[in-house]
């Protein structure tokens, strides 16, 4: 095919490590430059995340790129994240290329896949660059991972091949930011270092003047100009996060009277489903880690999505959470499952084709009279409709492998606008689940759901809050980084 002509300027943001704030800064810059009237596109060549979003063109990308697209006021596209790795074990991942599953690869074997993925990465970049004024590119992990530099498509390998200038981001909050940035310069190839046009120090708390000499030291030892010291953005937690590492910090949210307990499964996926609930003033959301039993008195146990249902069901049993959940239900408690969590609530989960590992079949929790067979292509679809019974409207998406059937499907949870339905409910009404992600983002659907569970509702406008937070983030980065200088550095 003919490669589109590049129209846009481009600038890449790489980090000294994971979770230094690359995704958030790119979202802020995307909104700030979009506010100036520029046509902006986010791009991440390769991502690793189980928090994904369905795109307008019918595929899936990392949640961060979907948020960045929203910041740029554009619908998300598969070309914004052409290679997405979705971990299914400690050493293996599902490989999604331009929105579609290509296969599964072990970490070591994936290194040999990279050369054949490079074409898709550069094709997607060219498509975005042909339709935009500015492409903001996010790297992955650390720019200093020299052990992975051969065939790299995520960081300097891409930057060099596409001749894109790089801004390096360090995280002062975790400590040692001088060593982070100076050390990166020390270990990377000189030709890679030449791609770097400056550095940013992110997440500064306290008096920024105390680090003025630190900025000077980094500039002196690297030869890279300082582009800004960005203070901590306190409202970052109001935006959907991509990396599950944040869940280790967000153990509890809110202090409302209604307690929702969520077991933090090893392969938890699409956990931004929890964000609207966590921001409800009447809710106290508790994420349980390994070794923490489910307390005896939660108002609701919510089983989240999972990238590996059978493995996470085994983990749930190892922790004894299955015993706790069954006791909770016997005491009259409520349970709700989303996607993989919904599958776990049934009587059986079968994987005859070995999609998640060796072919197997395992018993579920037996709280819903349904069973799931993991087979066929992944189902990716934006959906809309109403909650069954309340008729409260929602808009969300489905992203799963497997088909669920059984007697409790006769009591669905949602009715789609096209006449179909989804989900299942036990005869008692106290246990239910469905495949729909994003169900709680609509204020009306969330209010109806909470009311059904016996919780107080509020006037929280969740989507409006996300928009306001993106605007505040744009103002934040524009205050502390010279946007004109950034644009001039792009090429």
C-alpha positions as CSV (number, residue, x, y, z in Angstrom):
1,X,0.0,0.0,0.0
2,X,1.1,3.6,-0.4
3,X,2.4,5.2,2.7
4,X,0.5,8.5,3.5
5,X,2.5,11.7,3.3
6,X,3.6,13.0,6.6
7,X,2.0,16.3,7.4
8,X,2.5,16.6,11.2
9,X,5.3,17.6,13.4
10,X,6.0,15.0,16.1
11,X,7.5,14.8,19.5
12,X,8.2,11.7,21.6
13,X,8.1,11.5,25.4
14,X,10.1,8.7,26.9
15,X,10.7,8.0,30.6
16,X,13.5,6.9,32.9
17,X,11.1,4.2,34.1
18,X,7.5,3.0,34.2
19,X,5.0,5.1,36.1
20,X,6.9,8.4,35.8
21,X,3.8,10.1,34.4
22,X,4.3,9.9,30.7
23,X,0.7,9.0,29.9
24,X,-0.7,11.8,32.1
25,X,1.7,14.5,30.6
26,X,0.9,13.5,27.1
27,X,-2.8,13.8,27.9
28,X,-2.2,17.2,29.3
29,X,-0.2,18.3,26.3
30,X,-2.8,16.9,24.0
31,X,-5.6,18.9,25.5
32,X,-3.4,22.0,25.8
33,X,-2.4,22.0,22.1
34,X,-5.9,21.1,21.0
35,X,-7.1,24.1,23.0
36,X,-4.8,26.2,20.7
37,X,-6.6,24.9,17.7
38,X,-4.1,22.3,16.6
39,X,-5.2,18.9,15.2
40,X,-3.5,16.6,17.7
41,X,-3.1,12.8,17.6
42,X,-1.6,10.6,20.4
43,X,0.5,7.6,19.5
44,X,2.2,4.8,21.5
45,X,4.0,2.3,19.3
46,X,4.0,-0.5,21.8
47,X,2.1,-0.8,25.1
48,X,1.6,-3.4,27.8
49,X,-1.7,-3.2,29.7
50,X,-4.8,-5.2,30.5
51,X,-6.7,-1.9,30.8
52,X,-7.9,-1.4,27.2
53,X,-10.6,0.5,25.3
54,X,-12.7,-0.4,22.3
55,X,-12.0,2.0,19.4
56,X,-14.3,3.7,16.9
57,X,-12.9,1.5,14.2
58,X,-13.7,-1.7,16.0
59,X,-10.5,-2.7,17.7
60,X,-8.8,-2.2,21.0
61,X,-6.0,0.0,22.3
62,X,-4.5,0.8,25.7
63,X,-6.7,2.8,28.0
64,X,-4.1,5.6,28.2
65,X,-4.3,6.3,24.5
66,X,-8.1,6.3,24.6
67,X,-7.8,9.0,27.3
68,X,-5.2,10.9,25.3
69,X,-7.5,10.8,22.3
70,X,-10.3,12.2,24.4
71,X,-8.0,14.9,25.6
72,X,-7.3,15.7,22.0
73,X,-11.1,15.8,21.3
74,X,-10.9,12.9,18.8
75,X,-12.3,9.4,18.7
76,X,-9.8,6.7,19.6
77,X,-8.3,4.7,16.7
78,X,-6.4,1.4,16.6
79,X,-3.5,3.3,14.9
80,X,-2.9,5.3,18.2
81,X,-1.5,2.1,19.8
82,X,-0.7,-0.4,17.0
83,X,1.0,-3.0,19.3
84,X,-0.7,-3.8,22.6
85,X,0.6,-6.6,24.8
86,X,-2.0,-8.0,27.3
87,X,-0.3,-10.1,30.0
88,X,-1.8,-13.5,30.6
89,X,0.9,-14.9,32.8
90,X,4.2,-13.7,34.4
91,X,6.1,-14.5,31.2
92,X,3.5,-14.4,28.4
93,X,1.0,-12.0,26.8
94,X,-1.6,-11.8,24.1
95,X,-0.3,-9.7,21.2
96,X,-2.8,-7.3,19.7
97,X,-1.8,-5.6,16.4
98,X,-3.7,-2.7,15.0
99,X,-6.6,-3.6,17.2
100,X,-6.8,-7.3,16.5
101,X,-5.4,-10.4,18.3
102,X,-2.4,-11.7,16.4
103,X,-1.5,-14.5,18.8
104,X,0.1,-15.3,22.2
105,X,3.9,-15.0,22.8
106,X,6.2,-15.7,25.7
107,X,8.3,-12.7,26.7
108,X,11.5,-14.1,25.2
109,X,9.9,-15.2,22.0
110,X,8.3,-11.8,21.5
111,X,11.7,-10.3,20.9
112,X,11.8,-12.2,17.6
113,X,8.3,-10.9,16.7
114,X,9.4,-7.2,16.8
115,X,10.9,-7.0,13.3
116,X,7.6,-8.1,11.7
117,X,5.6,-5.7,13.9
118,X,7.7,-2.7,12.9
119,X,5.9,-2.3,9.6
120,X,2.5,-2.0,11.4
121,X,3.9,0.5,13.8
122,X,5.3,2.8,11.1
123,X,2.2,2.4,9.0
124,X,0.0,3.5,11.9
125,X,2.3,6.4,12.7
126,X,2.2,7.6,9.1
127,X,-1.6,7.5,9.0
128,X,-1.8,9.7,12.1
129,X,0.9,12.0,10.8
130,X,-1.0,12.5,7.5
131,X,-4.1,13.8,9.3
132,X,-2.7,15.9,12.1
133,X,-0.7,19.1,12.9
134,X,1.1,17.4,15.8
135,X,1.6,13.8,16.9
136,X,2.5,13.3,20.6
137,X,4.2,10.0,21.0
138,X,4.6,8.1,24.3
139,X,7.4,5.6,24.9
140,X,7.1,2.5,27.0
141,X,8.9,1.7,30.3
142,X,12.4,3.0,30.4
143,X,14.6,4.5,27.6
144,X,17.5,3.0,29.4
145,X,16.5,-0.7,28.8
146,X,19.6,-1.3,26.7
147,X,19.1,-5.1,27.1
148,X,16.0,-4.7,24.9
149,X,17.4,-2.2,22.5
150,X,17.9,-4.6,19.6
151,X,14.8,-4.5,17.4
152,X,13.2,-2.0,19.7
153,X,9.9,-0.5,18.4
154,X,8.8,1.2,21.7
155,X,11.4,3.8,22.5
156,X,14.7,4.8,20.8
157,X,14.3,2.2,18.1
158,X,11.2,4.0,16.9
159,X,12.5,7.5,17.5
160,X,15.6,6.8,15.4
161,X,13.7,5.1,12.6
162,X,11.1,7.8,12.4
163,X,13.6,10.6,13.1
164,X,11.5,12.0,16.0
165,X,13.0,14.2,18.7
166,X,12.7,12.9,22.3
167,X,11.9,14.5,25.6
168,X,13.0,12.4,28.6
169,X,10.8,12.4,31.7
170,X,12.1,11.7,35.2
171,X,10.1,11.2,38.4
172,X,11.3,13.2,41.4
173,X,8.7,11.7,43.7
174,X,10.2,8.3,43.7
175,X,13.6,9.8,44.6
176,X,17.0,9.8,42.8
177,X,15.8,11.7,39.7
178,X,19.3,13.2,39.1
179,X,20.6,9.7,38.8
180,X,17.6,8.6,36.8
181,X,18.3,11.1,34.0
182,X,22.1,11.3,34.2
183,X,22.2,7.5,34.3
184,X,20.0,7.2,31.3
185,X,22.5,9.4,29.3
186,X,25.4,7.3,30.6
187,X,24.0,3.9,29.4
188,X,22.3,4.6,26.1
189,X,24.0,4.7,22.8
190,X,25.4,8.1,21.8
191,X,23.2,8.1,18.7
192,X,20.1,7.5,20.8
193,X,21.2,10.3,23.2
194,X,21.4,12.6,20.3
195,X,17.7,12.2,19.7
196,X,17.0,13.8,23.1
197,X,16.2,17.5,22.9
198,X,15.6,18.1,26.6
199,X,14.2,16.7,29.8
200,X,11.3,17.2,32.2
201,X,11.2,16.4,35.9
202,X,7.7,15.4,36.9
203,X,5.7,15.0,40.2
204,X,7.5,17.6,42.3
205,X,6.0,18.2,45.7
206,X,6.9,21.2,47.9
207,X,9.0,24.2,47.0
208,X,10.3,23.8,43.4
209,X,13.1,26.4,44.0
210,X,14.8,23.7,46.2
211,X,15.5,21.7,43.1
212,X,16.8,24.5,40.9
213,X,20.4,23.4,41.3
214,X,19.3,19.8,40.6
215,X,17.9,20.9,37.3
216,X,21.2,22.7,36.6
217,X,23.2,19.6,37.5
218,X,21.2,17.4,35.2
219,X,21.6,19.8,32.3
220,X,25.3,20.2,32.9
221,X,26.0,16.4,33.2
222,X,23.8,15.4,30.2
223,X,24.1,18.3,27.9
224,X,20.3,18.2,27.6
225,X,18.3,21.4,28.3
226,X,15.8,21.5,31.1
227,X,12.3,22.0,29.7
228,X,10.4,22.2,33.0
229,X,9.9,21.0,36.6
230,X,6.2,19.9,36.8
231,X,4.6,19.9,40.2
232,X,2.4,17.0,41.4
233,X,-1.0,17.1,39.8
234,X,-3.3,16.3,42.7
235,X,-6.3,15.4,40.7
236,X,-4.6,12.7,38.7
237,X,-6.6,10.0,40.5
238,X,-9.8,11.4,38.9
239,X,-8.7,10.2,35.5
240,X,-8.8,6.6,34.3
241,X,-5.4,4.9,34.9
242,X,-3.8,2.3,32.7
243,X,-1.1,0.7,34.8
244,X,-2.4,-1.7,37.5
245,X,0.5,-0.6,39.7
246,X,-1.7,2.3,40.7
247,X,-4.1,-0.1,42.4
248,X,-1.4,-0.9,44.9
249,X,-1.5,2.7,46.0
250,X,-5.3,3.2,45.7
251,X,-6.2,0.6,48.3
252,X,-9.2,2.5,49.6
253,X,-11.3,5.3,48.2
254,X,-14.0,7.3,49.8
255,X,-15.5,7.1,53.3
256,X,-19.2,6.6,52.5
257,X,-21.5,4.3,54.4
258,X,-21.9,1.8,51.6
259,X,-18.8,-0.5,51.3
260,X,-17.9,-2.2,48.1
261,X,-15.1,-4.8,48.3
262,X,-13.1,-5.7,45.2
263,X,-10.5,-8.6,45.3
264,X,-7.5,-7.4,43.3
265,X,-7.0,-10.4,41.0
266,X,-3.5,-10.9,39.4
267,X,-4.8,-10.3,35.9
268,X,-7.3,-7.6,36.7
269,X,-8.5,-5.9,33.5
270,X,-10.4,-2.8,32.6
271,X,-10.3,-1.7,36.3
272,X,-11.4,1.8,35.3
273,X,-14.9,0.4,35.7
274,X,-14.3,1.1,39.4
275,X,-13.5,4.8,39.1
276,X,-17.0,6.2,39.0
277,X,-17.9,4.1,42.0
278,X,-14.8,5.2,43.9
279,X,-15.8,8.8,43.4
280,X,-19.4,8.4,44.7
281,X,-19.6,10.3,48.0
282,X,-21.8,7.6,49.6
283,X,-19.4,4.7,48.7
284,X,-16.3,3.3,50.4
285,X,-14.4,1.2,47.8
286,X,-11.9,-1.2,49.2
287,X,-9.4,-3.1,47.1
288,X,-8.1,-6.3,48.7
289,X,-4.6,-7.5,48.1
290,X,-3.1,-11.0,48.6
291,X,-3.4,-12.2,52.2
292,X,-6.4,-10.0,53.0
293,X,-9.6,-11.8,53.7
294,X,-12.9,-10.4,52.5
295,X,-14.5,-8.8,55.6
296,X,-17.7,-10.2,57.0
297,X,-19.8,-7.1,56.5
298,X,-19.4,-5.5,53.0
299,X,-22.5,-4.3,51.3
300,X,-21.4,-5.5,48.0
301,X,-18.5,-7.8,46.7
302,X,-17.6,-6.8,43.1
303,X,-15.6,-9.2,41.0
304,X,-13.8,-7.2,38.3
305,X,-12.8,-8.0,34.7
306,X,-9.9,-10.4,34.1
307,X,-7.5,-11.1,31.3
308,X,-7.2,-14.7,32.4
309,X,-10.4,-15.9,34.0
310,X,-9.3,-19.5,34.8
311,X,-5.9,-18.4,36.3
312,X,-7.6,-15.6,38.4
313,X,-10.3,-18.0,39.6
314,X,-7.5,-20.3,40.8
315,X,-5.9,-17.3,42.5
316,X,-9.2,-16.3,44.1
317,X,-9.4,-19.8,45.6
318,X,-5.8,-19.8,46.8
319,X,-6.6,-16.6,48.8
320,X,-9.7,-18.2,50.3
321,X,-11.8,-15.5,48.8
322,X,-14.2,-18.1,47.3
323,X,-15.0,-19.2,50.9
324,X,-15.5,-15.7,52.0
325,X,-17.8,-14.8,49.1
326,X,-19.9,-17.9,49.6
327,X,-20.3,-17.1,53.3
328,X,-21.1,-13.5,52.4
329,X,-24.0,-14.7,50.1
330,X,-25.3,-17.1,52.8
331,X,-25.5,-14.1,55.1
332,X,-27.7,-12.4,52.5
333,X,-24.9,-10.3,50.9
334,X,-24.8,-9.1,47.4
335,X,-22.2,-9.9,44.6
336,X,-21.8,-8.4,41.2
337,X,-19.4,-9.6,38.4
338,X,-18.1,-7.7,35.4
339,X,-16.9,-9.7,32.4
340,X,-14.3,-12.2,33.7
341,X,-15.8,-11.7,37.2
342,X,-19.2,-12.6,35.7
343,X,-17.8,-15.7,34.2
344,X,-16.4,-16.8,37.6
345,X,-19.9,-16.6,39.2
346,X,-21.2,-19.4,37.0
347,X,-21.1,-23.2,37.5
348,X,-18.3,-23.9,35.0
349,X,-15.6,-22.2,32.9
350,X,-14.3,-24.3,30.0
351,X,-11.3,-23.5,27.7
352,X,-11.4,-26.4,25.2
353,X,-9.1,-24.6,22.7
354,X,-6.5,-23.5,25.2
355,X,-7.0,-19.8,24.7
356,X,-5.8,-19.0,28.2
357,X,-3.3,-21.9,28.6
358,X,-3.6,-25.7,28.4
359,X,-7.1,-26.8,27.5
360,X,-9.0,-27.3,30.7
361,X,-12.3,-27.0,32.5
362,X,-12.9,-25.7,36.0
363,X,-15.8,-25.2,38.3
364,X,-17.0,-21.7,38.9
365,X,-18.3,-20.3,42.2
366,X,-21.7,-21.7,41.4
367,X,-23.6,-18.5,42.4
368,X,-25.2,-18.1,39.0
369,X,-26.9,-20.9,37.0
370,X,-24.8,-20.2,33.9
371,X,-21.6,-21.7,32.3
372,X,-19.0,-20.2,30.0
373,X,-17.1,-21.7,27.2
374,X,-14.0,-19.7,26.1
375,X,-14.1,-20.2,22.3
376,X,-14.2,-18.2,19.1
377,X,-12.9,-14.7,18.3
378,X,-12.6,-11.9,20.8
379,X,-15.9,-10.0,21.0
380,X,-15.2,-6.2,20.7
381,X,-18.2,-3.9,20.5
382,X,-19.5,-0.6,21.7
383,X,-22.9,-1.1,23.2
384,X,-25.8,1.1,24.6
385,X,-29.1,0.4,26.1
386,X,-30.8,0.4,29.5
387,X,-30.6,-1.5,32.8
388,X,-33.2,-4.2,32.9
389,X,-36.0,-3.2,35.2
390,X,-35.0,0.4,35.9
391,X,-34.7,1.5,32.2
392,X,-31.8,3.7,33.2
393,X,-29.6,4.3,30.1
394,X,-26.0,3.4,29.7
395,X,-23.3,3.4,27.0
396,X,-20.3,1.0,27.4
397,X,-18.4,-1.7,25.6
398,X,-17.8,-5.4,25.5
399,X,-14.3,-6.9,25.3
400,X,-14.2,-10.7,26.0
401,X,-13.7,-14.2,24.7
402,X,-16.3,-16.7,25.5
403,X,-20.1,-17.3,25.4
404,X,-22.2,-17.6,28.6
405,X,-25.4,-19.5,28.7
406,X,-27.8,-21.0,31.3
407,X,-31.1,-20.6,33.1
408,X,-30.2,-17.4,34.9
409,X,-29.7,-15.7,31.6
410,X,-33.5,-15.5,31.6
411,X,-33.1,-12.6,34.0
412,X,-30.7,-10.3,32.2
413,X,-28.9,-7.3,33.7
414,X,-29.0,-5.0,30.6
415,X,-31.1,-4.6,27.5
416,X,-29.3,-3.4,24.4
417,X,-30.8,-0.9,22.0
418,X,-30.8,-3.5,19.2
419,X,-33.1,-5.8,21.1
420,X,-30.5,-8.2,22.6
421,X,-29.7,-8.5,26.2
422,X,-26.8,-9.5,28.4
423,X,-26.0,-10.8,31.9
424,X,-27.7,-13.0,34.4
425,X,-29.3,-12.7,37.8
426,X,-29.9,-15.3,40.4
427,X,-33.5,-15.9,41.5
428,X,-32.8,-14.1,44.8
429,X,-31.7,-11.0,42.9
430,X,-28.7,-10.7,45.1
431,X,-26.1,-12.1,42.7
432,X,-25.7,-10.8,39.2
433,X,-23.2,-10.0,36.5
434,X,-22.8,-9.0,32.8
435,X,-20.1,-8.5,30.2
436,X,-20.6,-4.7,29.8
437,X,-17.6,-2.5,30.8
438,X,-18.3,1.2,31.4
439,X,-21.7,0.5,32.9
440,X,-21.1,2.8,35.9
441,X,-19.8,5.8,33.9
442,X,-23.3,6.9,33.0
443,X,-24.6,8.8,36.0
444,X,-28.2,7.5,35.5
445,X,-27.1,3.9,35.2
446,X,-24.8,4.2,38.2
447,X,-27.5,5.8,40.3
448,X,-30.0,3.1,39.4
449,X,-27.4,0.3,40.1
450,X,-26.5,1.8,43.5
451,X,-30.2,2.3,44.4
452,X,-30.9,-1.3,43.6
453,X,-28.0,-2.4,45.9
454,X,-29.4,-0.2,48.7
455,X,-26.8,2.6,48.5
456,X,-27.4,6.3,48.6
457,X,-27.0,8.1,45.3
458,X,-25.6,11.5,44.5
459,X,-25.4,14.2,41.9
460,X,-21.9,13.2,40.8
461,X,-21.5,14.0,37.1
462,X,-18.6,11.6,36.3
463,X,-18.0,12.3,32.6
464,X,-18.2,16.0,33.2
465,X,-15.6,15.6,36.0
466,X,-13.2,13.8,33.7
467,X,-13.5,16.7,31.1
468,X,-13.0,19.3,33.8
469,X,-9.9,17.4,35.1
470,X,-8.4,17.2,31.6
471,X,-8.9,21.0,31.3
472,X,-7.2,21.4,34.6
473,X,-4.4,19.1,33.6
474,X,-3.8,21.1,30.4
475,X,-3.7,24.4,32.4
476,X,-1.3,22.7,34.9
477,X,1.2,21.6,32.2
478,X,0.9,24.9,30.3
479,X,1.8,26.8,33.5
480,X,5.0,24.8,34.1
481,X,6.2,23.9,30.6
482,X,6.8,26.3,27.7
483,X,4.4,25.0,25.1
484,X,5.8,27.2,22.4
485,X,9.2,25.8,23.0
486,X,7.9,22.2,22.9
487,X,6.2,22.8,19.6
488,X,9.4,24.4,18.2
489,X,11.3,21.3,19.3
490,X,8.9,19.0,17.5
491,X,9.7,18.1,13.8
